[in-house]
Amino acid sequence: EIRTPMNGVLVMAEMLAASELPPRARKNADVIVRSGQTLLAIINDILDFSKIEAGKLDLDNLPFAVRDSIGDAMRLLSVRAHNKGLELAYRIPPEVPIALRGDAGRLRQVLLNLVGNAIKFTVEGEVVVVVELVEQGDDAVELQFTVRDTGIGIEPDKQQTIFEAFEQADGSTTRQYGGTGLGLAVSARLVELMGGEIGVESAPGQGSTFHFTARFGTADPSEAAVVPLDAEELRGLKVLIVDDNSTNRLILEEMVHGWEMRPQSVESGPAALAAMWTALEAHDPYRLVLCDGNMPTMDGYSLARRINDTRDFERPVVIMLTSGGMVDQGALRDELCLAACLIKPVKQSDLFDAVATAMAGDDPTRSEATVHEETEHSTTVGRRILLAEDSVVNQKLAVGLLERRGHVVRVANNGKETLELFEREPFDVILMDVQMPEMDGLEATAAIRAKEAISGRHMPIIAMTAHAMQGDRERCLAAGMDDYLAKPIRAEGLFAAIEAAVGCHEDEEAENDEARSACGNEAAACPADDSTTAGEMHDPVIDWIEALDRVGDDEELLRDVVDAFLQESPALLDNVRQAIDLDDTKTLQRAAHTLKTSFGHFGAIAAAELARELESLGSEGRTDGAAPLYGRLQERAGVVLDALKRYFDQGIKT
């Protein structure tokens, strides 16, 4: 009753600000938007605080991937930090379990508050989050989370009162920085509910260190949809880390050490060139360079140019780590032959995907554009593909990408239609969604394999799923699928998976059914280009660089996908609401799953995460706690859909 009208005011204000206005009116509209966002945040804090004080706030106890959860939270704040010229980093050492059980949403809420405050009160320097294992039992762990900044600091006599409601370190803080003092009070109560304690060490002018502990249950990685990283191919790889920030160097070293790579770190471009010469003279050259884009004296892009211009040694694969989006990033990436550009702070899984994909090709002299051009004219043209997918948005995206490559695509809306088309028409490969009505992808695959047991043939089948269910990957492969694509789908990942699956199939037939070579179930892995536009003043609603990347930089296809989602989303949201009202967990899971994937296509992380939480409830056969989640999803979806409509109607990316 409070949030809904406020959200309506905010959405209309954003629409007004995006319309054609005189400069003075636009400035006024922007003030309304910023004030509305601040007021909505205060309303949320007040409602949470009231619920906690009344003892009405219950925590979820669901499996989650702690590294992905924290990485997504940091990504939401990265634009804000980068706009202030701050380094934002986080470190999770290997001993911290990869899968936990608890309330990931409330953990993120605490971290977003603490890190958001750190960014707000820091003018220059860095904000660093560190997660440490305090204690581990058979089925539970205690973790400590530390948020350290180089900001203005806090007077000693104010350090205990800041966790009380409506308290701030200084009366002038509200005037200069805004806020009510409720955020820390809410965070402190949430930490107590998670079985932990919160505290702070600080000194004026010397920054602050906030820390809290929390207890979680342990979970099997498959419960949290964590796919183990297979680092066998990277073992022993020599890598050079180039970053002027010592914290970033430490974090990257720890990540690649975990994959048994051989890292060395340097703090500048000139030092990197010297290290490369030394390694060459020792006949042990670097094969990979992880390079910060923003460094003094010689930045990462200048270093990449020097590497490309030097013909005295074999050029290594270069992956650029940047602090913000660049308007011409794609062109610059091609010009400098960069394997990938990732936005800091980099998630471990994203870095692994980027490194694994780059090293699989291991030809740094060819740009991504060159590879793309060669692929356009390769044997990928002319495949007959059966797409089994019930989501209109996913259909539009996949068909658009595939037809652009010259493939012929037939669409089936469920497993039964898939079987009918499989029996009637010849295909080279089937792209099979796992979750479909009437007959799901696993059942359809099992039926196809049963028929093939009689005919002696083998149809390549690629699973398409969003890591939603426990053991999802294992069930797909056990059902007889040949490969596994994670949604939201990326263009190059899709094409690579098709060629891997069909290529293996053709090799098999040519070799009279000899043992299949390992074409690799990770062919679909693609670097997650965590990009956001540099000019945004608040957390982005939609990651347009991400959205364009998923459609292969095809603006026309992106418009088609946006149009399809604008048409489909109202019914999906209504299906979620009705499913909650009727306690229909199957419909809840399926509708939320489709929404999650669709939001993911556009890099709308917050909305996708809310849909994922609803999907998890449905998969567990529960609807308790779903109503408030749906309310939050409805609010966020309204903002996302409004931004998509502005893009579709006016071409404006906000």
C-alpha positions as CSV (number, residue, x, y, z in Angstrom):
1,E,0.0,0.0,0.0
2,I,3.0,2.3,0.5
3,R,5.4,1.0,-2.1
4,T,3.0,0.7,-5.0
5,P,1.9,4.4,-5.3
6,M,5.5,5.5,-4.7
7,N,6.7,3.2,-7.5
8,G,4.0,4.6,-9.7
9,V,5.2,8.2,-9.1
10,L,8.8,7.1,-9.7
11,V,8.1,5.3,-13.0
12,M,6.1,8.3,-14.3
13,A,9.0,10.7,-13.2
14,E,11.5,8.5,-15.1
15,M,9.3,8.5,-18.2
16,L,9.1,12.3,-17.9
17,A,12.8,12.7,-17.5
18,A,13.4,10.5,-20.6
19,S,11.0,12.6,-22.8
20,E,11.9,15.7,-24.9
21,L,12.1,18.5,-22.4
22,P,13.7,22.0,-22.2
23,P,17.0,21.9,-20.1
24,R,15.5,23.5,-17.0
25,A,12.5,21.1,-17.0
26,R,14.8,18.1,-17.6
27,K,16.9,19.1,-14.6
28,N,13.8,19.4,-12.5
29,A,12.6,16.0,-13.6
30,D,16.0,14.4,-12.8
31,V,15.7,15.9,-9.3
32,I,12.3,14.2,-8.9
33,V,13.7,10.9,-10.0
34,R,16.7,11.0,-7.7
35,S,14.5,12.2,-4.8
36,G,12.0,9.5,-5.5
37,Q,14.6,6.8,-5.5
38,T,15.9,8.0,-2.2
39,L,12.4,8.1,-0.7
40,L,11.7,4.6,-1.9
41,A,14.9,3.3,-0.3
42,I,13.9,5.0,3.0
43,I,10.4,3.5,2.8
44,N,11.9,0.1,2.3
45,D,14.2,0.6,5.3
46,I,11.3,1.7,7.5
47,L,9.1,-1.2,6.5
48,D,11.9,-3.7,7.1
49,F,12.8,-2.1,10.4
50,S,9.1,-2.1,11.5
51,K,8.8,-5.8,10.6
52,I,12.0,-6.7,12.4
53,E,11.0,-4.8,15.6
54,A,7.6,-6.5,15.5
55,G,9.2,-9.9,15.2
56,K,7.5,-10.6,11.9
57,L,10.5,-11.0,9.6
58,D,11.4,-14.6,8.9
59,L,14.6,-15.5,7.1
60,D,14.6,-18.0,4.1
61,N,16.6,-21.2,4.3
62,L,17.5,-21.9,0.7
63,P,20.6,-23.1,-1.0
64,F,22.7,-20.4,-2.8
65,A,26.1,-20.0,-4.4
66,V,27.9,-17.5,-2.1
67,R,30.5,-16.3,-4.7
68,D,27.8,-15.6,-7.3
69,S,25.5,-14.0,-4.8
70,I,28.2,-11.6,-3.5
71,G,29.6,-11.0,-7.0
72,D,26.1,-10.0,-8.2
73,A,25.8,-7.6,-5.3
74,M,29.1,-6.0,-6.1
75,R,28.2,-5.6,-9.7
76,L,25.1,-3.6,-8.7
77,L,27.4,-1.1,-7.0
78,S,30.2,-1.1,-9.5
79,V,28.9,1.8,-11.6
80,R,28.5,4.0,-8.6
81,A,32.0,3.2,-7.4
82,H,33.6,3.7,-10.9
83,N,31.8,7.0,-11.4
84,K,33.6,8.3,-8.3
85,G,37.0,6.9,-9.5
86,L,37.1,4.3,-6.7
87,E,38.4,0.7,-6.9
88,L,35.8,-1.8,-5.8
89,A,37.0,-5.3,-5.1
90,Y,36.0,-8.4,-3.2
91,R,38.0,-11.5,-2.0
92,I,36.6,-14.9,-1.1
93,P,39.4,-17.4,-0.3
94,P,39.2,-21.0,-1.4
95,E,38.4,-22.4,2.0
96,V,35.0,-20.7,2.0
97,P,32.4,-23.3,0.9
98,I,31.0,-22.7,-2.6
99,A,27.4,-23.6,-1.6
100,L,25.5,-22.5,1.6
101,R,22.0,-22.6,2.9
102,G,20.3,-19.5,4.3
103,D,18.8,-16.2,3.2
104,A,20.9,-14.9,0.3
105,G,18.7,-11.9,-0.3
106,R,19.1,-10.6,3.3
107,L,22.8,-11.2,3.2
108,R,23.0,-9.2,0.0
109,Q,20.9,-6.5,1.7
110,V,23.4,-6.1,4.5
111,L,26.4,-6.1,2.1
112,L,24.7,-3.6,-0.3
113,N,24.1,-1.3,2.7
114,L,27.6,-1.5,4.1
115,V,29.3,-1.3,0.7
116,G,26.9,1.5,-0.5
117,N,27.8,3.5,2.6
118,A,31.5,2.9,2.0
119,I,31.2,4.2,-1.5
120,K,29.1,7.2,-0.4
121,F,31.7,8.3,2.3
122,T,34.8,7.6,0.3
123,V,36.2,10.3,-2.0
124,E,39.3,8.5,-3.3
125,G,40.9,5.1,-2.9
126,E,39.2,1.8,-2.6
127,V,36.4,-0.2,-1.1
128,V,37.2,-3.9,-0.4
129,V,35.0,-6.7,0.8
130,V,36.6,-9.8,2.3
131,V,34.8,-13.0,3.3
132,E,36.6,-15.4,5.8
133,L,35.8,-18.7,7.2
134,V,35.6,-18.5,11.0
135,E,34.3,-22.0,11.9
136,Q,33.1,-25.0,10.0
137,G,31.1,-27.9,11.4
138,D,29.5,-30.9,9.8
139,D,26.4,-29.1,8.5
140,A,27.0,-25.4,9.3
141,V,29.6,-22.6,8.9
142,E,30.3,-19.2,10.5
143,L,31.6,-16.6,8.1
144,Q,33.0,-13.1,8.7
145,F,32.4,-10.4,6.2
146,T,34.6,-7.3,6.3
147,V,34.0,-4.1,4.3
148,R,37.0,-1.8,4.4
149,D,37.2,1.7,2.8
150,T,39.5,4.7,2.6
151,G,36.8,7.2,3.4
152,I,36.2,10.0,5.9
153,G,36.1,7.8,9.0
154,I,34.0,8.0,12.1
155,E,34.7,9.6,15.5
156,P,35.2,7.0,18.3
157,D,32.3,8.2,20.4
158,K,29.9,7.8,17.5
159,Q,30.9,4.2,16.5
160,Q,28.4,2.4,18.8
161,T,25.4,4.7,18.2
162,I,25.5,4.4,14.4
163,F,23.8,1.0,14.7
164,E,20.8,2.6,16.4
165,A,17.7,3.7,14.5
166,F,17.9,7.2,12.9
167,E,21.5,7.7,14.1
168,Q,24.4,9.0,12.0
169,A,28.0,9.7,12.8
170,D,27.5,13.5,12.5
171,G,24.5,15.8,12.2
172,S,26.0,17.3,9.1
173,T,26.1,13.9,7.4
174,T,22.5,14.1,6.4
175,R,22.9,17.5,4.8
176,Q,26.1,16.5,2.9
177,Y,25.5,12.8,2.0
178,G,21.8,12.2,2.6
179,G,20.2,9.2,4.4
180,T,18.2,8.6,7.6
181,G,20.5,6.4,9.7
182,L,18.1,3.5,9.3
183,G,20.2,1.3,7.0
184,L,22.8,0.3,9.6
185,A,20.0,-0.3,12.2
186,V,18.3,-2.7,9.7
187,S,21.6,-4.3,8.9
188,A,22.4,-4.9,12.6
189,R,19.0,-6.5,13.2
190,L,19.4,-8.7,10.1
191,V,22.9,-9.8,11.3
192,E,21.4,-10.8,14.6
193,L,18.7,-12.9,12.9
194,M,21.5,-14.6,11.0
195,G,23.2,-15.5,14.3
196,G,26.0,-13.0,14.1
197,E,27.3,-9.7,15.4
198,I,28.3,-6.5,13.7
199,G,31.0,-3.9,14.6
200,V,33.2,-1.2,13.3
201,E,36.8,0.1,13.6
202,S,37.4,3.6,12.4
203,A,39.3,6.9,12.8
204,P,38.5,10.3,11.4
205,G,40.3,10.7,8.0
206,Q,41.6,7.1,8.0
207,G,38.7,5.2,6.7
208,S,36.4,2.6,8.3
209,T,36.3,-1.2,8.6
210,F,32.8,-2.7,9.2
211,H,32.6,-6.4,10.0
212,F,29.9,-8.8,10.8
213,T,29.6,-12.6,11.3
214,A,26.7,-14.8,10.1
215,R,25.9,-18.5,10.4
216,F,24.7,-20.6,7.4
217,G,24.0,-24.2,6.7
218,T,26.1,-26.1,4.2
219,A,24.6,-27.3,0.9
220,D,25.6,-29.6,-1.8
221,P,26.9,-27.5,-4.8
222,S,24.2,-29.1,-7.1
223,E,21.5,-27.8,-4.7
224,A,22.7,-24.2,-5.4
225,A,23.1,-24.9,-9.1
226,V,26.9,-24.5,-8.9
227,V,28.7,-26.2,-11.8
228,P,32.2,-27.3,-10.7
229,L,34.9,-25.5,-12.6
230,D,37.1,-28.0,-14.6
231,A,40.5,-26.3,-14.5
232,E,42.5,-29.3,-15.9
233,E,43.3,-27.5,-19.2
234,L,44.6,-24.4,-17.3
235,R,46.9,-26.3,-14.9
236,G,50.5,-25.0,-15.1
237,L,49.6,-22.1,-17.4
238,K,51.9,-19.1,-16.9
239,V,49.9,-15.9,-16.4
240,L,51.0,-12.3,-15.9
241,I,48.8,-10.0,-13.7
242,V,49.2,-6.3,-14.4
243,D,47.4,-3.9,-12.0
244,D,48.6,-0.9,-10.1
245,N,46.3,-1.8,-7.2
246,S,47.9,-4.3,-4.8
247,T,44.5,-5.5,-3.5
248,N,43.4,-6.4,-7.0
249,R,46.7,-8.2,-7.7
250,L,46.3,-10.3,-4.5
251,I,42.7,-11.3,-5.4
252,L,43.6,-12.3,-9.0
253,E,46.6,-14.2,-7.8
254,E,44.4,-16.2,-5.4
255,M,41.8,-16.9,-8.0
256,V,44.3,-18.3,-10.6
257,H,46.3,-20.2,-7.9
258,G,43.1,-22.0,-7.2
259,W,43.2,-23.3,-10.8
260,E,46.8,-24.3,-10.4
261,M,48.1,-21.7,-12.8
262,R,51.5,-20.0,-12.4
263,P,50.9,-16.3,-11.7
264,Q,53.3,-13.4,-11.4
265,S,52.1,-9.9,-10.6
266,V,53.5,-6.5,-11.6
267,E,52.2,-3.0,-10.9
268,S,52.6,-1.2,-14.2
269,G,52.8,-1.5,-18.0
270,P,56.6,-1.0,-18.2
271,A,57.1,-3.6,-15.5
272,A,54.9,-6.0,-17.5
273,L,57.0,-5.6,-20.6
274,A,60.2,-6.1,-18.6
275,A,58.7,-9.3,-17.1
276,M,57.7,-10.6,-20.5
277,W,61.3,-10.1,-21.8
278,T,62.7,-11.9,-18.7
279,A,60.3,-14.8,-19.2
280,L,61.2,-15.1,-22.9
281,E,64.9,-15.2,-22.1
282,A,64.2,-18.0,-19.6
283,H,62.4,-19.9,-22.4
284,D,59.2,-19.8,-20.3
285,P,57.0,-17.1,-21.8
286,Y,53.7,-15.9,-20.5
287,R,50.7,-17.4,-22.4
288,L,48.1,-15.1,-20.7
289,V,48.0,-11.5,-19.5
290,L,45.3,-10.3,-17.1
291,C,45.6,-6.5,-17.4
292,D,43.9,-3.5,-15.7
293,G,42.6,-1.0,-18.2
294,N,43.1,2.0,-16.0
295,M,46.7,2.5,-14.8
296,P,48.9,5.6,-14.6
297,T,51.8,6.2,-17.0
298,M,50.9,3.4,-19.4
299,D,47.3,2.1,-19.2
300,G,46.2,-1.4,-20.1
301,Y,45.2,-0.5,-23.7
302,S,48.6,1.1,-24.4
303,L,50.2,-2.0,-23.0
304,A,48.1,-4.2,-25.3
305,R,49.2,-2.1,-28.3
306,R,52.9,-2.5,-27.3
307,I,52.4,-6.2,-27.0
308,N,50.7,-6.3,-30.5
309,D,53.5,-4.2,-32.0
310,T,56.3,-6.3,-30.6
311,R,57.3,-9.1,-33.0
312,D,60.2,-10.5,-31.0
313,F,58.1,-12.9,-28.9
314,E,54.9,-14.9,-29.4
315,R,52.0,-12.7,-28.3
316,P,50.0,-13.9,-25.3
317,V,46.3,-14.0,-24.9
318,V,45.2,-10.6,-23.3
319,I,42.1,-10.2,-21.1
320,M,41.3,-6.6,-20.1
321,L,39.8,-5.7,-16.8
322,T,38.1,-2.3,-16.8
323,S,36.5,0.0,-14.3
324,G,33.4,1.0,-16.3
325,G,31.9,0.6,-19.8
326,M,33.4,2.2,-22.9
327,V,31.4,3.5,-25.8
328,D,33.7,2.0,-28.4
329,Q,34.7,-1.0,-26.3
330,G,33.8,-3.6,-29.0
331,A,35.8,-1.8,-31.6
332,L,38.8,-1.3,-29.3
333,R,38.7,-5.0,-28.3
334,D,38.9,-6.0,-31.9
335,E,41.6,-3.5,-32.7
336,L,43.8,-4.7,-29.9
337,C,43.0,-8.4,-30.3
338,L,41.7,-8.7,-26.8
339,A,40.2,-12.0,-25.9
340,A,37.7,-10.4,-23.5
341,C,36.9,-7.2,-21.6
342,L,35.5,-7.8,-18.1
343,I,34.1,-5.1,-15.7
344,K,35.7,-5.0,-12.2
345,P,35.1,-6.4,-9.7
346,V,35.3,-9.7,-11.7
347,K,33.3,-12.7,-10.5
348,Q,35.5,-15.9,-10.3
349,S,33.2,-17.8,-12.6
350,D,33.2,-15.1,-15.2
351,L,37.0,-14.9,-15.2
352,F,37.2,-18.6,-15.5
353,D,34.9,-18.7,-18.4
354,A,36.8,-15.9,-20.2
355,V,40.2,-17.6,-19.6
356,A,39.0,-21.1,-20.5
357,T,37.3,-19.8,-23.7
358,A,40.3,-17.7,-24.7
359,M,42.9,-20.5,-24.1
360,A,40.8,-23.0,-25.9
361,G,41.4,-21.0,-29.1
362,D,44.9,-20.0,-27.9
363,D,45.4,-17.7,-31.0
364,P,45.8,-14.2,-29.7
365,T,46.8,-12.8,-33.1
366,R,43.2,-13.0,-34.3
367,S,40.6,-10.6,-33.1
368,E,37.1,-11.6,-32.0
369,A,35.8,-9.9,-35.2
370,T,38.1,-12.1,-37.4
371,V,36.9,-15.2,-35.7
372,H,33.3,-14.1,-36.1
373,E,33.8,-13.4,-39.8
374,E,35.4,-16.7,-40.4
375,T,32.6,-18.5,-38.6
376,E,30.0,-16.7,-40.6
377,H,31.4,-18.3,-43.8
378,S,32.3,-21.7,-42.3
379,T,30.3,-25.0,-42.2
380,T,27.8,-23.6,-39.7
381,V,25.7,-22.3,-42.6
382,G,22.7,-24.5,-43.6
383,R,22.1,-26.6,-40.5
384,R,18.5,-27.8,-39.9
385,I,17.8,-27.1,-36.3
386,L,14.8,-28.0,-34.2
387,L,14.2,-25.5,-31.4
388,A,12.2,-26.8,-28.5
389,E,11.2,-23.8,-26.4
390,D,8.0,-22.5,-24.9
391,S,9.0,-18.9,-24.1
392,V,8.2,-16.5,-26.9
393,V,11.2,-14.3,-25.9
394,N,13.6,-17.2,-26.0
395,Q,12.2,-18.3,-29.3
396,K,12.6,-14.9,-30.9
397,L,16.2,-14.6,-29.7
398,A,17.3,-18.1,-30.7
399,V,15.6,-18.0,-34.1
400,G,16.9,-14.6,-34.9
401,L,20.5,-15.6,-34.1
402,L,20.3,-18.9,-35.9
403,E,18.6,-17.6,-39.1
404,R,21.2,-14.8,-39.3
405,R,23.8,-17.6,-39.6
406,G,21.9,-19.2,-42.4
407,H,20.3,-22.0,-40.4
408,V,16.8,-23.4,-41.0
409,V,14.9,-23.4,-37.8
410,R,11.7,-25.2,-36.8
411,V,10.1,-24.3,-33.5
412,A,8.3,-26.7,-31.1
413,N,6.4,-25.2,-28.1
414,N,6.7,-28.3,-25.9
415,G,8.1,-31.8,-25.7
416,K,5.2,-33.5,-27.5
417,E,5.5,-31.1,-30.5
418,T,9.3,-31.8,-30.5
419,L,8.7,-35.6,-30.8
420,E,6.2,-35.1,-33.6
421,L,8.6,-32.9,-35.6
422,F,11.5,-35.2,-34.9
423,E,9.6,-38.2,-36.4
424,R,8.4,-36.2,-39.4
425,E,11.4,-34.1,-40.5
426,P,15.2,-34.5,-40.7
427,F,17.3,-32.3,-38.4
428,D,21.0,-31.9,-37.7
429,V,20.6,-30.9,-34.0
430,I,17.9,-30.2,-31.4
431,L,18.1,-27.3,-29.0
432,M,16.0,-28.6,-26.1
433,D,14.6,-26.4,-23.3
434,V,14.5,-28.4,-20.1
435,Q,11.4,-26.8,-18.5
436,M,8.4,-27.0,-20.9
437,P,4.7,-27.7,-20.3
438,E,2.9,-31.0,-21.2
439,M,6.3,-32.8,-21.7
440,D,9.5,-31.4,-20.5
441,G,12.9,-31.6,-22.2
442,L,14.2,-34.5,-20.2
443,E,11.1,-36.6,-21.0
444,A,11.3,-35.7,-24.7
445,T,15.0,-36.6,-24.8
446,A,14.4,-39.9,-23.2
447,A,11.7,-40.7,-25.7
448,I,14.0,-39.7,-28.6
449,R,16.8,-41.9,-27.3
450,A,14.4,-44.8,-26.9
451,K,13.4,-44.5,-30.6
452,E,17.1,-44.3,-31.6
453,A,17.9,-47.5,-29.7
454,I,15.8,-49.2,-32.4
455,S,17.0,-47.2,-35.4
456,G,20.7,-47.1,-34.4
457,R,21.0,-43.4,-35.1
458,H,21.9,-40.5,-32.8
459,M,20.5,-37.0,-32.9
460,P,22.7,-34.4,-31.2
461,I,20.7,-32.7,-28.4
462,I,21.8,-29.6,-26.6
463,A,20.1,-28.8,-23.3
464,M,19.1,-25.2,-22.6
465,T,18.5,-24.4,-19.0
466,A,19.1,-21.7,-16.4
467,H,20.7,-23.8,-13.5
468,A,17.4,-23.7,-11.7
469,M,17.1,-27.1,-10.2
470,Q,19.2,-29.4,-8.0
471,G,21.3,-31.7,-10.2
472,D,20.0,-30.0,-13.4
473,R,23.2,-30.5,-15.3
474,E,23.6,-34.1,-14.3
475,R,20.0,-35.0,-15.1
476,C,20.5,-33.4,-18.6
477,L,23.5,-35.5,-19.4
478,A,22.1,-38.6,-17.8
479,A,18.9,-38.3,-19.9
480,G,21.1,-38.5,-23.0
481,M,21.7,-34.9,-23.9
482,D,25.1,-34.2,-25.6
483,D,25.8,-30.7,-24.3
484,Y,24.5,-28.1,-21.9
485,L,23.9,-24.4,-22.6
486,A,23.2,-22.0,-19.7
487,K,20.5,-19.3,-20.1
488,P,20.5,-16.4,-20.8
489,I,22.1,-17.6,-24.1
490,R,25.0,-15.8,-25.7
491,A,25.4,-15.7,-29.5
492,E,28.9,-17.1,-29.7
493,G,28.2,-19.7,-27.0
494,L,25.2,-20.9,-29.0
495,F,27.1,-21.2,-32.2
496,A,30.1,-23.0,-30.6
497,A,27.8,-25.5,-28.9
498,I,26.1,-26.4,-32.1
499,E,29.3,-26.9,-34.0
500,A,30.8,-29.0,-31.2
501,A,27.7,-31.2,-31.0
502,V,27.2,-31.5,-34.8
503,G,30.9,-31.8,-35.4
504,C,31.2,-34.7,-33.0
505,H,28.1,-36.4,-34.6
506,E,29.6,-36.1,-38.1
507,D,32.9,-37.4,-36.9
508,E,31.2,-40.4,-35.3
509,E,29.3,-41.3,-38.5
510,A,32.5,-40.9,-40.6
511,E,34.4,-43.2,-38.3
512,N,31.7,-45.9,-38.2
513,D,30.5,-45.2,-34.6
514,E,34.0,-45.3,-33.0
515,A,34.2,-43.8,-29.5
516,R,33.2,-40.2,-29.5
517,S,36.0,-37.7,-29.1
518,A,35.6,-35.2,-26.2
519,C,34.1,-32.2,-27.9
520,G,33.6,-30.7,-24.5
521,N,30.5,-30.0,-22.7
522,E,31.8,-26.5,-22.0
523,A,31.8,-25.4,-25.6
524,A,29.0,-23.0,-24.7
525,A,31.1,-21.2,-22.1
526,C,31.5,-17.6,-23.0
527,P,33.2,-14.7,-21.2
528,A,30.5,-12.8,-19.3
529,D,31.2,-9.3,-20.4
530,D,29.9,-7.6,-17.2
531,S,29.6,-4.2,-18.9
532,T,27.6,-1.2,-18.0
533,T,27.5,2.3,-19.5
534,A,29.9,4.7,-17.9
535,G,27.6,7.6,-17.8
536,E,24.9,6.2,-15.5
537,M,24.4,8.0,-12.2
538,H,22.7,5.2,-10.4
539,D,22.5,1.4,-10.6
540,P,21.5,0.5,-14.1
541,V,18.1,-1.0,-14.7
542,I,19.2,-2.7,-17.9
543,D,22.8,-3.6,-19.0
544,W,22.5,-2.6,-22.7
545,I,26.0,-3.7,-23.6
546,E,25.2,-7.1,-22.1
547,A,21.9,-7.2,-24.0
548,L,23.5,-6.4,-27.3
549,D,26.3,-8.9,-26.7
550,R,23.6,-11.7,-26.3
551,V,22.1,-10.9,-29.7
552,G,25.5,-10.5,-31.5
553,D,25.3,-6.7,-31.6
554,D,22.2,-6.9,-33.8
555,E,20.0,-3.9,-32.9
556,E,17.1,-5.1,-35.0
557,L,17.1,-8.5,-33.3
558,L,17.3,-6.8,-29.9
559,R,14.2,-4.7,-30.8
560,D,12.4,-7.9,-31.8
561,V,13.3,-9.6,-28.5
562,V,12.3,-6.5,-26.5
563,D,9.0,-6.4,-28.3
564,A,8.3,-10.1,-27.6
565,F,9.1,-9.6,-23.9
566,L,6.8,-6.6,-23.6
567,Q,4.0,-8.7,-25.1
568,E,4.7,-11.8,-23.0
569,S,5.7,-10.4,-19.6
570,P,2.2,-9.2,-18.3
571,A,0.8,-12.7,-18.7
572,L,3.9,-14.2,-17.0
573,L,3.6,-11.9,-14.1
574,D,-0.1,-12.6,-13.8
575,N,0.7,-16.4,-13.9
576,V,3.0,-15.9,-10.9
577,R,0.4,-14.0,-9.0
578,Q,-2.3,-16.5,-9.7
579,A,0.0,-19.4,-8.8
580,I,0.7,-17.9,-5.4
581,D,-3.0,-17.3,-4.8
582,L,-3.9,-20.9,-5.8
583,D,-0.8,-22.5,-4.1
584,D,0.1,-23.9,-7.6
585,T,3.8,-24.5,-7.2
586,K,4.4,-26.0,-10.6
587,T,3.0,-23.0,-12.4
588,L,4.9,-20.7,-10.0
589,Q,8.2,-22.5,-10.8
590,R,7.7,-22.5,-14.6
591,A,6.5,-18.8,-14.9
592,A,9.2,-17.5,-12.6
593,H,11.8,-19.5,-14.5
594,T,10.7,-17.9,-17.8
595,L,10.8,-14.5,-16.3
596,K,14.2,-15.1,-14.7
597,T,15.7,-16.1,-18.1
598,S,14.0,-13.2,-19.9
599,F,15.3,-10.6,-17.4
600,G,18.7,-12.2,-17.8
601,H,18.7,-11.5,-21.5
602,F,18.7,-7.8,-20.7
603,G,21.2,-7.9,-17.8
604,A,18.4,-6.9,-15.4
605,I,20.1,-8.6,-12.5
606,A,17.8,-7.4,-9.6
607,A,14.6,-8.5,-11.4
608,A,16.2,-11.8,-12.5
609,E,17.3,-12.6,-8.9
610,L,13.8,-12.0,-7.5
611,A,12.3,-14.3,-10.2
612,R,15.0,-16.9,-9.3
613,E,14.0,-16.8,-5.6
614,L,10.3,-17.3,-6.6
615,E,11.4,-20.2,-8.9
616,S,13.3,-21.8,-6.0
617,L,10.2,-21.7,-3.8
618,G,8.1,-23.3,-6.5
619,S,10.7,-26.1,-7.1
620,E,10.6,-26.8,-3.3
621,G,6.8,-27.1,-3.5
622,R,6.3,-24.0,-1.3
623,T,4.5,-20.7,-1.7
624,D,5.0,-19.3,1.9
625,G,7.0,-16.1,1.6
626,A,6.2,-15.8,-2.1
627,A,3.7,-12.9,-1.9
628,P,6.2,-10.3,-0.6
629,L,8.7,-11.5,-3.1
630,Y,6.2,-11.1,-5.9
631,G,5.5,-7.6,-4.7
632,R,9.2,-6.7,-5.0
633,L,9.4,-8.4,-8.4
634,Q,6.3,-6.5,-9.6
635,E,8.0,-3.2,-8.6
636,R,11.3,-4.0,-10.2
637,A,9.7,-5.5,-13.3
638,G,7.7,-2.2,-13.8
639,V,10.9,-0.2,-13.9
640,V,12.6,-2.7,-16.3
641,L,9.5,-2.9,-18.6
642,D,9.3,0.9,-18.6
643,A,13.0,1.1,-19.7
644,L,12.4,-1.5,-22.4
645,K,9.3,0.4,-23.7
646,R,11.3,3.6,-23.9
647,Y,13.9,1.8,-25.9
648,F,11.4,0.2,-28.2
649,D,9.3,3.4,-28.8
650,Q,12.1,6.0,-28.8
651,G,15.4,4.1,-29.1
652,I,16.4,5.6,-25.7
653,K,18.7,3.3,-23.5
654,T,18.3,4.1,-19.8
